[in-house]
Amino acid sequence: MAGTRQGQHVVIGPAQRGADGRFLNPDGSRAGQGLRALWRLWREGGGTRWPAALEDAPEAPALRDVPTGHAGFTFIGHSTFLVRLEDGRVLLFDPIFSERCSPVTWAGPRRVRPPALSLAALDRVDAVLVSHAHYDHMDLPSLRELHARFAPRFFSGLGNAAFLARQGIPDVTELDWGSRAALPGGHEAIFLPMRHFAARTWRDRSRTLWGGFAIEAAGGGRFLHCGDTAWGDHLAAIGLAFGPFDAAMIPIGAYDPQWFMQAVHITPEQAVVAQRDLRARTAIAMHFGTFQLTREPIDEPVERLRAAVGAQDFRIPRFGETILLSLQKP
């Protein structure tokens, strides 16, 4: 761990564990909701049903050449972004190309939009950064295919390397909160705390670490992929300690009912404040319009974000769109 940083009421340093060995949130709280809340959620039922399938107009392919001092952010869907840097290196965040985000192929949330870029359409991938172990962020079939095709370097939070090695994805670099890791091309990743949790089963809840990735580009500039997060002081702490950011990919969906989801996700209105707290010049929306994980209508996150954003530069990417942004040298 490369030193601790402090801002607001959160110290960005090693993640803490409870007496049972499970990781805690950056504010020391237990991650997620308990069984009583889950029972209430199940009894309430309801929610707006999404369309079974949507087809978006095809976008131009991801940029193969990025101008000096810039990065291209291509939205593939959900939280999956392909980021191409000026030296041609390609970073892939939370890749999921599968039909479902589920432990099985025959049940669970099914995508209503296909990936805006297929795995076959990718020309190179140098590093894969996985924010946490939930099925909509750590998709094993996608990771295996990426390993077979490109042999990229893989990065994730503590506790994931052994599991991924058993699944055919070897040599994963594990990171604690506040830890740095060298990326191909002299770029650097910093794993940062988020208020969420991680699990693949009922038994392994919070046994592995979740977080977001800040990237410091070799040529100058920095950007952030938040992974998943609820609201908390950690956002301002990150902005004070590591900002300003040229860009931040911030989730806007999967928040209804808020009484339950507020422990793990933010609303579109909170995403607007998160951009300010993170000190991000440009924000890019993610975690919407792909898998129905919660009750809100498919278009509501985008509509609420547009109503709340004001004069801030908060982009809502079209599926497959590449947003070209400058990275400012310090």
C-alpha positions in Angstrom: 0.0 0.0 0.0 1.5 3.3 -1.1 0.6 5.4 1.9 -2.7 6.6 3.2 -4.7 9.6 2.1 -7.4 11.4 4.1 -10.3 13.6 3.1 -13.6 14.3 4.8 -14.1 11.5 7.4 -12.7 8.6 5.4 -9.1 7.5 5.3 -8.1 5.9 2.0 -5.9 3.1 3.2 -6.1 -0.6 3.8 -9.6 -2.0 3.9 -10.8 -3.1 7.4 -12.5 -6.4 8.3 -15.0 -7.2 11.0 -14.5 -9.8 13.7 -15.9 -12.4 11.2 -13.2 -11.6 8.7 -15.6 -9.9 6.2 -14.6 -6.6 4.7 -16.3 -3.4 5.9 -17.3 -0.3 4.0 -15.0 2.7 4.0 -17.1 4.3 6.9 -16.8 1.1 8.9 -20.4 -0.1 8.3 -21.4 -3.6 7.3 -22.0 -3.9 3.6 -25.4 -4.2 2.1 -28.8 -5.1 3.7 -29.8 -7.8 6.1 -32.3 -10.7 5.8 -35.2 -8.7 7.3 -34.8 -6.1 4.6 -34.6 -8.8 1.9 -37.8 -10.3 3.2 -39.6 -6.9 3.0 -38.3 -6.4 -0.5 -39.6 -9.8 -1.6 -43.0 -9.2 -0.1 -43.4 -5.8 -1.8 -42.8 -7.2 -5.3 -43.8 -5.0 -8.2 -41.7 -2.7 -10.4 -41.9 -1.7 -14.0 -41.2 -4.4 -16.5 -38.6 -3.5 -19.1 -38.9 -4.4 -22.8 -37.6 -7.9 -23.6 -35.2 -6.6 -26.2 -34.0 -3.3 -27.7 -31.8 -2.6 -30.7 -29.9 0.6 -30.9 -28.7 2.2 -34.1 -25.1 1.1 -34.7 -22.4 3.4 -33.6 -19.0 3.9 -35.2 -16.4 1.4 -33.9 -14.2 2.3 -31.1 -11.3 4.7 -32.1 -8.2 2.9 -33.2 -6.1 6.1 -33.0 -6.4 8.6 -30.1 -4.9 12.1 -30.5 -2.0 13.0 -28.2 -3.2 14.1 -24.8 -6.6 12.4 -25.1 -8.4 9.2 -24.2 -11.4 7.6 -25.9 -14.1 6.2 -23.7 -16.3 3.6 -25.5 -19.6 2.6 -23.8 -20.2 -1.1 -24.5 -23.1 -1.4 -22.0 -23.9 -1.5 -18.3 -20.6 -0.8 -16.6 -18.4 -2.1 -19.4 -16.1 0.6 -20.9 -13.2 0.3 -23.3 -10.7 3.1 -22.8 -8.0 3.7 -25.4 -5.1 5.9 -24.5 -2.9 8.0 -26.7 -0.2 5.3 -26.9 -2.7 2.8 -28.2 -3.0 0.8 -25.0 -6.5 -0.4 -24.3 -8.1 -0.8 -20.8 -11.3 -2.7 -20.4 -13.4 -2.1 -17.3 -15.9 -4.6 -15.8 -16.4 -6.5 -19.1 -19.6 -8.5 -19.4 -20.6 -9.8 -22.9 -22.8 -12.6 -21.7 -26.5 -12.8 -22.2 -27.2 -13.0 -18.5 -25.6 -11.7 -15.3 -26.2 -14.8 -13.3 -24.6 -18.0 -12.0 -26.6 -20.0 -14.5 -27.3 -19.5 -18.2 -31.0 -20.3 -18.0 -32.2 -17.8 -15.3 -31.4 -14.4 -13.9 -31.3 -10.9 -15.3 -31.1 -11.0 -19.1 -29.7 -8.2 -21.2 -32.2 -6.1 -23.1 -29.5 -4.6 -25.3 -26.6 -6.6 -27.0 -23.1 -5.4 -26.2 -22.4 -2.4 -28.4 -19.1 -4.0 -29.3 -18.7 -7.8 -29.5 -15.7 -9.6 -28.2 -14.8 -10.5 -31.8 -14.8 -6.7 -32.7 -12.0 -5.9 -30.2 -8.6 -5.5 -31.7 -6.5 -5.5 -28.5 -6.9 -5.4 -24.8 -3.9 -4.7 -22.6 -5.4 -4.7 -19.1 -8.8 -5.8 -17.6 -9.9 -4.1 -14.4 -12.7 -5.8 -12.5 -14.2 -3.7 -9.7 -15.8 -6.5 -7.7 -17.2 -10.0 -7.8 -20.9 -9.4 -8.6 -22.1 -11.2 -11.7 -22.8 -8.0 -13.6 -19.2 -6.9 -13.1 -17.2 -10.1 -12.9 -18.4 -12.2 -15.9 -16.4 -15.4 -16.1 -17.1 -16.4 -19.7 -16.0 -12.9 -20.8 -12.9 -13.0 -18.7 -11.9 -16.4 -20.0 -12.4 -15.3 -23.6 -10.3 -12.2 -23.1 -7.5 -14.2 -21.5 -7.5 -16.7 -24.4 -7.5 -14.0 -27.1 -5.3 -11.2 -25.7 -3.6 -12.5 -22.5 -4.1 -9.1 -20.9 -3.1 -8.3 -17.3 -6.0 -8.6 -14.9 -6.6 -6.5 -11.8 -9.2 -6.8 -9.0 -9.7 -6.4 -5.3 -8.3 -8.6 -2.5 -9.4 -12.2 -2.4 -10.3 -12.6 -6.1 -7.0 -14.0 -7.5 -7.4 -17.6 -6.2 -11.0 -17.8 -7.3 -10.3 -16.5 -10.8 -7.3 -18.8 -11.2 -9.6 -21.8 -10.5 -11.8 -20.4 -13.3 -9.0 -20.3 -15.9 -7.9 -16.7 -15.4 -4.4 -16.8 -13.9 -2.0 -14.2 -12.6 -4.6 -11.7 -11.4 -3.1 -8.7 -9.5 -5.0 -8.1 -6.2 -5.2 -4.6 -4.8 -6.2 -3.2 -1.4 -7.8 0.2 -1.1 -5.1 2.8 -1.7 -2.8 0.4 -3.4 -1.1 1.2 -6.8 -0.3 -1.1 -9.6 1.7 -0.6 -12.8 -0.3 -1.0 -16.0 1.3 -1.8 -19.5 2.8 1.3 -21.1 3.8 3.0 -17.8 0.2 3.9 -16.8 -0.8 3.3 -13.2 -4.0 2.1 -11.5 -5.1 3.0 -7.9 -7.8 0.9 -6.2 -10.1 3.1 -4.3 -12.9 2.5 -1.7 -16.5 2.4 -2.6 -19.6 1.8 -0.4 -21.0 -1.5 -1.7 -20.2 -5.2 -1.2 -19.2 -8.3 -3.1 -20.5 -11.8 -3.3 -20.9 -14.8 -5.7 -23.0 -16.9 -3.2 -24.7 -16.4 0.1 -21.7 -17.8 1.9 -19.0 -15.5 0.5 -20.6 -12.2 1.1 -17.9 -9.5 1.6 -15.1 -12.1 1.7 -13.6 -10.3 -1.3 -12.9 -6.6 -1.7 -14.8 -4.2 -4.0 -13.8 -0.7 -5.2 -13.2 1.6 -8.1 -10.2 2.3 -10.2 -8.4 5.6 -10.7 -6.0 5.6 -13.7 -3.0 8.0 -13.9 -1.9 8.1 -17.5 1.8 8.0 -18.3 1.5 11.2 -20.4 -0.5 13.0 -17.7 -4.1 13.2 -16.6 -6.3 10.9 -14.6 -9.7 9.3 -14.8 -11.9 7.2 -12.6 -14.2 4.2 -13.0 -16.4 3.9 -9.9 -17.6 0.3 -10.2 -20.6 0.2 -8.0 -21.2 2.5 -5.0 -23.7 3.9 -2.6 -23.6 7.5 -1.3 -20.9 8.3 1.3 -18.1 10.6 2.4 -15.6 8.4 0.5 -16.6 10.2 -2.7 -15.4 13.6 -1.4 -12.4 11.9 0.2 -11.4 10.5 -3.2 -11.9 13.9 -4.8 -9.7 15.7 -2.2 -7.0 13.1 -2.1 -6.7 12.1 -5.8 -8.6 14.6 -7.8 -9.2 16.5 -9.9 -10.1 14.0 -12.5 -10.5 14.7 -16.2 -13.3 12.1 -16.4 -15.3 9.9 -14.0 -17.5 7.0 -15.1 -20.3 7.1 -12.5 -23.3 4.7 -12.1 -26.8 6.2 -12.3 -29.2 3.2 -12.3 -30.5 0.3 -10.1 -31.8 2.4 -7.2 -35.5 1.6 -6.8 -36.8 1.0 -4.1 -34.4 3.5 -2.6 -35.0 2.4 1.0 -33.3 -0.9 0.1 -30.9 0.1 -2.7 -29.4 3.2 -1.0 -27.1 0.8 0.8 -25.3 -0.1 -2.4 -26.2 2.3 -5.3 -26.7 6.0 -5.9 -29.6 7.8 -7.6 -29.1 10.0 -10.7 -29.4 13.1 -8.4 -26.7 11.7 -6.2 -24.5 11.0 -9.2 -24.6 14.7 -10.1 -23.4 15.6 -6.6 -20.8 12.7 -6.8 -19.3 14.4 -9.9 -18.8 17.6 -7.9 -17.4 15.7 -4.8 -15.0 13.7 -7.0 -13.9 16.9 -8.7 -14.4 15.4 -12.1 -14.4 17.8 -15.1 -16.5 15.4 -17.1 -18.7 12.6 -15.9 -19.9 9.7 -18.0 -23.0 7.8 -17.0 -23.0 4.0 -16.7 -24.9 1.1 -15.0 -28.2 1.8 -16.8 -30.3 0.5 -19.7 -28.8 -3.0 -20.0 -29.9 -5.4 -17.3 -33.0 -4.9 -15.2 -31.7 -5.3 -11.7 -34.2 -3.2 -9.8 -37.7 -1.7 -10.2 -37.3 1.6 -12.0 -38.5 2.0 -15.6 -35.7 1.5 -18.2 -35.6 5.2 -19.2 -36.0 6.8 -15.8 -32.3 7.0 -14.8 -31.5 9.0 -17.9 -34.6 11.2 -17.6 -33.8 12.0 -13.9 -30.2 12.7 -14.7 -31.1 15.2 -17.4 -33.4 17.0 -15.1 -30.8 17.2 -12.3 -27.5 17.9 -14.1 -27.7 21.7 -14.7 -24.6 23.2 -16.2 -22.3 20.3 -15.3 -20.6 18.3 -18.1 -22.3 15.0 -17.3 -22.5 12.9 -20.5 -25.0 10.2 -21.2 -23.3 8.0 -23.8 -25.2 6.2 -26.5 -24.6 2.5 -26.6 -21.4 2.1 -28.6 -20.5 5.8 -28.5 -16.9 6.8 -28.0 -16.4 10.0 -26.0 -13.1 11.6 -26.8 -11.7 13.7 -23.9 -8.5 15.5 -23.2 -6.3 14.4 -20.3 -4.7 17.4 -18.7 -1.1 17.2 -17.5 -0.6 18.2 -13.9 
